[in-house]
């Protein structure tokens, strides 16, 4: 069978959150045997996406990225020039690679490429994961032909875009094919004991690390604990067979989450989408004053995640929270989180992408 050749450009990065669903989309598109697809990812110089994309086997190019801040910073004087340079980089790679579509998942590195795609008449699709669109996605809105959302409530903020659909969480295949038994073998976990996983993302989260310091003696009475500390952090100086501090997990994160009975996490939609697909209970601690609080509120209204409060961080240990952990029964809350969406959004997003390409080829 002759395969139709396609070229897709991804933009984003700065963190692993927006990068992971783009890689999940690429995995789903690769399953379409009628297409031979070449990918190019444009991202930042310093973000974790560079390593993630190259390990995936996708071509990667770093481009200048200037941040548009709404507060005073000396970098405000230089960053507009970086945005301009990023625009010309975008033009260069669009002309060189000649993609049929550009797909962006936030990040200021995406903005000048989106502007360049509009000028060169290359279709552009935004993946909007959070409830509240960030500034980067709002700046790309006038350039975009299509937008895919995790939340229906976000649809109206992108009026004017031709094609808009709610697709739900887009995840990697390691989530869809996860196996808790592999996690038990990889990290020597007790199959009979409940597992509490604490993760603050690839860069770590100081507040969550301090939470582990406060609660670990209590948790280890009933739980085994996997603590993802973030790069450069070693975790608690405690040797215990049920405490597993890890800087990060390069391979097997799906297996680890599948084995977990409760996950304490930030409120990025990358990790919360994965927990939804796996139907896992989540205790959510958003970064204060950010879009993560709005993500959490949306899911709390659906009674689908546990919400932390200030008492969780008090010393001495709060008795209410001690009873929560000691008497925890996994399952019901995770099932509610799973029901927020009808399932992973991989197929729906891949159908949107292919539809946009087909429409452009016919015009």
N, C-alpha and C positions, 0 to 999 in steps of 0.2 A: 504494500500500500504506500503510495506517495504521501509524504508528510508535508504539510504546509509549514513553511519556515516563518517564525515570528521572532521579534526582538522586543524585549520589555525592559524598561528602565525603572528602577526603584530609587527613591530618595528618602532620606530620613536619618535617624541616628541620634547621637548625643547620649543615648542610654540604650539598654537592651530592650526596654518596653516596647517602643515602636518598631524595632528591628525584627523581633520574633514573629509577629504576624505576617510580615512581608516574606520571611523565609517559609512560613507555613503555607502562604499562598503559592510560592514557587513550587513547593513539594506537590501541592494539589494539581497545579497546572502541568507539571511533568507527567502526571498520570494519564493525561490525554494523549493517547498514542497517535492520534491523527495530526499532532503538531510536533515540530522540532523547534524548541524554544531556546533562545540565547538571552541571558540576563546580564545586565550591568547595574551595579549599585553605586550611587553617588552619596557619599557621607562625609563625616568630619574627620579631621586629622587625629583627634585625641579620644574619641568615644570608643566604647567597647564593641561597637558594631563592626569595626574593621576586622577584628579577629573572628567574630561570629560569622561574618559573610565569607571570609576566606576559608574557614574551616568547612563551611557548607559547600565550597567548591565554585562559588560565584565570583565573577570578575568584580573588582572593587577599585574605585578611584576617589581619592580625597579631594574635596574642593574647599576653597575659603568660605567661612561662614561667619557673618557678622550678626550679632544679636541686637534687636531693636528693643531697647529698654525703656520703660516708662518711669525711670528714676535717674538721678544724676550719677554718672560714673565717667571717669576719664576715658574709658574705652568708647564712650558715645561719640568721641571726636574721630576715632579711627574706624569704627565698625561700619559706618555707611560706605566707606571705600571698599571694605571687605565684601559687602553685599554687591557692590558694583562689579568687583572682580569675579565674585561667584556667578554673577549673571553671564559674564563672558565665558567663564568655564562651562556654564550650562549650554550656551550656544555652541561652543566647540564640541562638546560630547554629544549633543543632539545631532549635529551635522555629521559627526564622525560615525556614531553608532546607528543613527537613523531608526530609532524605535518606533513601533506602531502605537505605543502608549507609554505615558509616564505615570507611575503610581507613587503617591507620597503619603507617609504616615506621620505628619507633623515634622518638627525640627526646623530651625531657621536656615539650615543648609538646603532645605527643599524650596524655600521661597524664590530665590533668583532663578532656579531651574524651572519652576512653574511659570514664571513670567516669560522666560525664554521659550518655553513650549507653546505659550499662547501666540507669540510673535511668529514662530515657525509653523503654527497650525498643527501641532502634535497633540492628540487628545490627552487630557490630564484627569486623573481620578484621585480624590482625597479619601483616605481611610480615617474617619473620625471615631476614635475609640472612647474618649471621655464624654461625660454628659455635657460639660461646658467646653466649647471649642477654644483652643489656645490662640494666641495672636498669630502664630505662623499659619495655621489653617485658615484663619479669617482673612489674612493677606492673600492667600492663594485662591480664595473663593471666586474672585472675578475671572480667574484663568481656567477654571475647572469645568469640564463637561459632565462629570459624574461625581457622586459622593456616596460612600457607604458608611453606615452608622452601626454602632452597638446599641444605641438607645433611641427609641422612637421619639422621645421628647426633644431630641436634637434636630429632627428633620426640619422644623420651621426656621431654624437659625441659618439654614443654607438655601433659602428661597431664591429662585432665579437660576439655579443649576438644573440643567435639563433632566438628568437622570439621578434619582435619589432613592436609595433602598436601605432598609434595616436588614443587616446580615447576621448580626450576633458575633460572638468571639471567634477569631481566626487563630488557630493554634498549630504548633508543629506536630509532625507525625509521631514524635516521641511521647506526646500526650495521648494521642489517639490509640497508640499501641503499647501503652505503659503496662508494667507488670510488677506488682508489689513484691513478689518473690525475688525478683532480681535485686531490688533495693535491700532486702534482708541479707542476701548473699554479699552484696557489694560493701555494705557498711556494718556487717555483723550485728544485725538487729535481732532482737528477741521476737519471734513470731507470736508469742503469747502476750506481749505487753503493748499497751497503747503507745502510739508515737505522736509526740508534739514537735512540729517543725516551726522554727522561727527564721523568717527570711526578710531582709530589708532591701533586697535587690542586689544587682551585681556590684554596686558601689558601697554596699553596707548601709547601715542606719544606726547612728550613735544612740538614739533613743531606745531602739529595740535591743541593742547590745547591753545598755544599762538595765533594761527590764529583765534580761536574762540574769544579770548579776544579782538583782534583787530576789528573783523568784526561783532560781535554780534549785536551792536546797529543798524547797517545797515540792517542786515538780518531780524531782527524782524519787520522791516517796512512792509515786504511783505511775510515773511516765518514764519512757526513754525519750531523750531530747536530741534532735539534730538542730544545730545552731549554725546558720549560714551567716558568718560574721562580716563578709565583705573583704575585699583585697587589702592586705596590710594589717588586718586585725586577727589576733590569735584566739579570741574567745576567753572564757574563764579559765583561770589557772587551777583547774580541778580535774584530777584523774579519777574517773568513774566509768565503769563498764557501760552505763546507760547514757553517758554524755558524749556527743560526737560533734565537736566544733570543726567546721569546714569553712575555708575562706569563700569558696564558691564551688558549684557543681558544673563541670564542663559537659559531662555526659551522664545521663540517667536521671535528670531532674523530673521527668515524667514518672519514672518508677518511684522516686522518692515521694512525690506528692500523692501518688496512688496508694502508697503504703501509709501515709499520714492519716491520723484520726482527727487532728485539729491543726490548722496552720495559722500562726500569728504573722500578719503581713501588713505592709502598706496598702494603699488603696489605688494603686495603678491598675489600669484595666488589662494590662498584659497578664499579670499573675491572677487577678480575679476572674478573668475569662477562662484561664486554664483550670482554676478550681471549680468553676461552674461546669465545664465539660466533664470533669472528673467527679462531680457531685460531692465536693469536700467541704466540711465545716470550716469557716474562716472567722477569726477574731481580727477585726480591722482597726489599724491605728494609722490614720492618714497624716500626712505632713501638714501641719497647721497652716492655715491661710492660703491653701492652694486648691487647685481643681480636684484634688483627691478627696477633700471634704464633701464636695458635691457628689462625687461618685459614690462615696459611702452613704450619704443621705438617701440617694436614689434606691440603693439596695436595702437600707434599713427600712424604708417605707414599704418595701415588699417583704419585710420580715425574713430576709434571706442571708444575712450575715450578723454576727455578734459585734456590737459596738463597744469599744473601750471607753472608759471614763477616767477622770483624774484619780479616782481612788485606786486604780490599778497600779499607779506609780508611787503610792504613799508608803512611807515607813513609819511604824512597823507594818507588816503585811495586813492588808485589808481582809477582814473575815468573810465578807460577801464574795470576794473574788477567790478566796481560798476554797470556799465551798463550791464555787463554779468549777474549778479545776479538779477538786477531789471527787465530785459527783457527776462529772461530765459523761454524757452518753452520746456517742457520735452517730451521725446519720440524718436526723430529721432536718436540721438547718441546711446541710449540704444538699439535700434533695430539693429544698425550696430554691436554693441558688441555681441548681440545675434547671429548674422549671422556669426561671426568669427568661431564658431563651429556649428555643425548640431544639437546640443542639449546636454543634460547631458551625461557624459561618463560612467555612472554607469553600464549599461547593457553591454557595450563593455568591460569594465575592468573585470566584473564578468565572462564573457565568456572566457577571456584570462586566468583567474585564474583556472577555471574549466577545460579548455583545458590542461593547464600545469599539473594539478593533474592527469587527465585521461592518458596523455602521460606517466607520471612517473609510474603509476600503471600498464600500459601495458608492460613496459620495464622490 
